[in-house]
Amino acid sequence: MKQSPGNSRRRSSKAPLSLLAAAVLAACDFTASGIGGAYYAPQYDYSEFFAVTDGRTFQVVMAGSPFPALPAAEVNRHLLPVMQANKPRPNLTFTYQAPVEMPRPYYRLVLVFDAANDLTAARVCSGQYWHKPPIPSRPFNVFAVYCRNDLALSQTTAWSDATGPDDPRLGPLIAQLFLVVFNDQVWRRHLFGPFVRR
């Protein structure tokens, strides 16, 4: 039986629709991890970050734990080499150890896990942290703030359904997190105006 041109067109349209459905499903799966929006203070300057960290140690402050079912010390011990392997460009060495003498200015990265919705970056840099109940579908849920003294220079959020500190999904997520928090494409806004990027 001869097919009409209309039937042929309808049949051939099924292939693109199936491809579209596959793409939508892939996009839904990708949302299992991601990076939220970012904010950079007018004082943020990547060259400053590079200068103070290159060839030096750089403190990471952990507030809470992404995997509360595991001992926090064990989680931190496993996360440190993951952060180091996915570090930003400067030749820095991450450490949890606080400086023996308080430096001025005092630079650090604060990671607040399961941060409460009303917790601000300014409060984080002043040493105040509070949390919300963990989200079971997103065990790794972090509010990352780069601080200089009490000033929040940059901030973002990241999440993943990774189930432990050795989960292979964490490395790429942390690498992306560092690219956002320590963004080398953001110039000083008071020189170039808001939202100007290289």
N, C-alpha and C positions, 0 to 999 in steps of 0.2 A: 504494500500500500504506500502510495506516494505521500510524503509529509508536506504540509503547507509551510511556506516561509515563516509564518507566525509561530508554529510549533517549534521550528528549528531555533528561532531566536529565544523562545522561552527556555528551551533545554540548555542552550549554551550559556544562559545567564546564571545557571545554578553553580557553575564553577567559581565565578567571582564571588558569589554569595558565601560559598563554603570557605573561600580564602579569607573573606572579611570576618566570618564567624571565628575562624582560627586565630586571626589577629586580635580580635576582642578578647578571646579567652587568654591569649598570651599576655595581653595588657593587664588583665585582672590578676593573673598570677604574679606579675611584676610588682604589684602593689603590696606584696608580702614584705617588702622592704623599701625604704625610700628616705629622702632627705626633705625636710620641710623648708619653709621660706627662711631667708637670711636677713639680718639687719647689721649694718656697719655704722658705727658712730662717726661723726665728722672727723674725729681725731684718729680714726683707723688709718694705718699706713703700713703696707706690707714690708717696705724696706726697713722699717723700724723692727718689725718682728724678725726679719732675717738677721739684722745686725745683732740683736740681743740673744739669739738662739744658736747661730751658726758656730759649731765647734764647742758648744756648751751643753750643760744639762738643762732640761726644761720640765718644770713641775706640772704633774697632772693631779688634780684633787678629785677624788672619787667620793660622791655623796650618794649613798645608797648602793644597791647592787642590782644588776640586771637579772640575776638568777638566784633569788633568795633561797631556793631549796638547797643550794650549795654553800659551803662556808665562804664568807666574803673574802678572806685571805687567799683562798684557793682560786677564786674567780679573778681577783686582782693579779695574782701571780701569772695566770694564764693569759690575761688580756694584755699585759705589758709587752711581751714579745710580738703580739699581733699588731699593737699600735706602732711598735718600733719598725716592724717590717713594712708598714704602710704609711710611714711618716711623711710629712711635707718636705719640700726641697732642702731646707737648711740641714747641715750636718749636725743635727741635735741628737741628744740622748734623753729619752723620756725617763722620768723618775717620779716616784710617789713621795720621796723624802722631802720634807719641808726644809728650807734653808736654815742653817745654823743661826745666822744673823739675818734679820729681816732686811732684804734689799730695798732700796728706793731708787727707781720705781720697782714695784713687785709685779712681775709678769707670771701668769699661770693660765692653764686651761682647766676649767671646772666642768666635770661631767656629773650632772644630776639625773639619776635614774628614776623614772616614774615621777617626774616633777609635777607638783600640783598645778592646776590650770592658772591659778592667780600668782604663781611665783614669777617674779620679773628678773631680768638679767642684772639689774642694779642691786637687787637684794642678794643675788648669788655672789656678786663680787664683794659685797659687804659681809659675806660669811653666813648668810641666812639661807637655809634650805628646808623645805617641807615637801611632802610627797603625797601622792594619791594612791589608791589601791592599784596593784599591777593589773594590766590587761592581759588575760590568758593567751589571747591570739597574738600578742606582741610582747613576748618576754623581754626583748631588748628595746627599750624605749628611753631615749636619752635627750636631755636638754644640755647643749654644749655652749659654754660661754668662755670667751677669751678675755681675760681681765688684765688691766694695768692699775695697780692699787685698787681703789674702789670703783673704777670706771670700767664699764663693759664696752670693749672695743668692737667685738663682733659676737654674733650668736646665731644658732640654728638648732634644729631638732633632727633626730634620725630614729628610725624604728626598723625592726626586723622580727620575723618569727623564728630566728635562730634559737636553738634549744640549749646552748651551752657555750662557754668561752672558746671551745675548740671547733665550733661549727664553721665550716669553710665559707659560709655566707658572710661572716663578720668582716673578714679581711677587706674585700672590695667595698663594703659599706663604710668602714672606717676610713679607707683611703679617700672616698668621696666626701665624707664628713670633713676631713682635714682640708681638702681642696676648697670647701665652702667657707669654713671658719677662718682659714688663713689664705684668703683669696688674693692672688697676685694681680688680678685684673681691676681691683678697686683702687682708684686714686683718691688723694685727699679732696673731699668734696668742697671744702671752703676755698680751694684754689680753682676748681673746675666746675663748680655748680653741682646740684643734686643729680644722682643717677647717671653720672658720666663714667663710662668705663672705657678701658683701652680696647 
